[in-house]
Amino acid sequence: PDTPNTASDYTPRRIPHLGHAILFISFAGLVLLMSQATLLGFFTIHSAQKVAAAVQQPKLLIAAMAVTYITTLVVSWFFFPLLWHRSFPEGLEWNFTAARRNALKLIGVGLVMGWTVQAISSLIPMPKSIPMDSFFHTPSDVWIVTLFGTLLAPLFEEICFRGFLLPAFAIAYDWL
């Protein structure tokens, strides 16, 4: 009675598809807009000059992004398994054993790539001042940017791009 009718019935349903990716990115964008508006509303008086000054504050910008990333990941952790009928890590096909097995190789490759980029960038002339300089005025700003940029941002980006977009486009390509 429960025997599959065709060979395609044996293949597991591929997820996340393009609709899931669009839902994930749309939710993240909505939360980002809401968090920025909320933080700007809390920390500024509604004058154009104070809003413009607050938008340049690294702590507010990173706080808005951190709230967005954490909220999106927590909601996704509970919401998408309801659509997928499997856990979030299984849906994204995380393979922790392969990551542990290859950790030293991956860290080594990452270090070599980082040094290579640093060597190449030393050959390229840099402007005297860039907008990112405002993120490094105080030691606390440096620590916040460093922690955010090495822990939370890469996790979110990997889930967004490798977890949602890459499989979605692969499924779309298969369909075409």
C-alpha positions in Angstrom: 0.0 0.0 0.0 2.8 2.5 0.8 5.0 1.4 -2.2 6.1 4.2 -4.5 4.7 4.3 -8.0 7.6 5.7 -9.8 11.4 6.2 -9.4 10.8 9.9 -8.7 8.8 8.9 -5.6 12.1 7.5 -4.1 13.9 10.9 -4.3 13.5 13.2 -1.4 11.8 16.5 -1.9 14.5 19.1 -2.5 14.5 22.1 -0.3 14.9 25.0 0.2 13.4 26.1 -3.1 13.2 29.6 -4.6 10.0 30.5 -2.7 11.7 29.7 0.6 14.7 31.8 -0.3 12.5 34.8 -1.3 10.6 34.3 2.0 13.8 34.3 4.0 15.3 37.4 2.3 12.0 39.3 2.5 11.6 38.6 6.2 15.2 39.6 6.8 14.6 42.9 4.8 11.4 43.7 6.7 13.1 43.1 10.1 16.1 45.2 9.0 13.8 48.1 8.1 11.8 47.8 11.4 14.9 47.5 13.5 16.6 50.5 12.0 13.5 52.6 12.3 13.0 51.5 15.9 16.6 52.1 16.9 16.7 55.5 15.1 13.4 56.4 16.8 14.7 55.5 20.2 18.0 57.3 20.0 17.2 60.4 18.1 14.8 63.3 18.2 13.1 63.7 14.9 15.2 66.4 13.4 16.8 65.8 10.1 20.3 66.7 11.4 20.0 64.3 14.3 18.7 61.4 12.2 21.5 62.0 9.7 24.1 61.9 12.5 22.5 58.8 14.0 22.6 56.9 10.7 26.4 57.3 10.8 26.8 55.8 14.3 28.5 52.4 13.9 26.9 51.0 17.1 23.4 51.8 15.9 23.9 50.3 12.5 25.6 47.2 13.8 22.9 46.8 16.5 20.2 47.0 13.8 21.9 44.4 11.7 22.5 42.2 14.7 18.9 42.3 15.7 17.9 41.6 12.1 20.3 38.6 11.8 19.4 37.1 15.1 15.7 37.6 14.7 15.7 36.1 11.2 17.7 33.1 12.2 15.6 32.3 15.3 12.3 32.7 13.4 13.7 30.6 10.5 14.9 27.9 12.9 11.3 27.4 14.1 9.3 28.4 11.0 11.0 26.6 8.1 10.9 23.1 9.7 7.1 23.4 9.6 7.2 23.9 5.8 10.0 21.3 5.2 8.9 18.5 7.6 12.5 18.2 8.7 14.7 20.0 11.1 16.5 23.3 10.1 20.0 21.7 9.9 18.6 18.8 7.9 16.8 21.1 5.5 20.0 23.1 4.9 21.9 19.8 4.7 24.5 20.8 7.2 27.2 18.1 7.6 28.9 18.7 10.9 31.0 15.6 10.6 32.5 16.7 7.3 33.2 20.2 8.7 35.0 18.7 11.8 36.9 16.3 9.6 38.1 19.1 7.3 38.4 21.9 9.9 42.2 22.1 9.9 42.4 22.1 6.1 39.7 24.8 5.9 41.3 27.0 8.5 44.6 26.7 6.7 43.1 27.6 3.4 41.3 30.5 5.0 44.5 31.8 6.5 46.4 31.4 3.2 43.6 33.2 1.3 43.6 36.0 3.9 47.3 36.5 3.6 47.1 36.5 -0.1 44.4 39.1 -0.2 46.4 41.2 2.3 49.5 41.0 0.1 47.6 41.9 -3.1 45.8 44.8 -1.4 49.1 46.2 -0.2 49.9 46.7 -3.9 46.7 48.7 -4.6 46.7 52.4 -3.7 44.0 53.1 -1.0 42.2 56.4 -0.6 43.2 58.5 2.4 39.7 58.4 3.9 36.9 55.9 3.4 33.4 55.9 5.0 34.3 52.7 6.9 36.8 54.8 8.9 33.9 56.1 11.1 33.5 52.6 12.4 36.9 52.6 14.1 36.9 55.8 16.3 36.8 54.0 19.7 38.1 50.7 20.9 34.6 49.5 21.6 33.6 50.3 18.0 36.5 48.2 16.8 35.5 45.3 19.1 31.9 45.4 18.1 32.8 45.5 14.4 35.3 42.7 14.8 32.9 40.4 16.8 30.0 41.1 14.5 32.1 40.7 11.3 33.7 37.4 12.4 30.9 35.7 14.2 27.3 36.8 13.4 27.6 38.2 9.9 29.4 35.1 8.3 26.9 32.8 10.0 23.9 34.7 8.6 25.5 35.1 5.1 26.3 31.4 4.9 22.8 30.4 5.8 21.4 33.0 3.4 23.6 32.2 0.4 24.7 28.6 0.8 21.7 27.5 2.8 18.9 29.1 0.8 20.0 30.8 -2.4 22.4 28.2 -3.7 19.9 25.3 -3.4 17.1 27.4 -4.6 18.9 28.4 -7.8 20.1 24.8 -8.2 16.5 23.6 -8.1 15.5 26.3 -10.5 18.3 25.3 -12.9 17.2 21.7 -12.7 13.7 22.7 -13.4 14.7 24.7 -16.5 
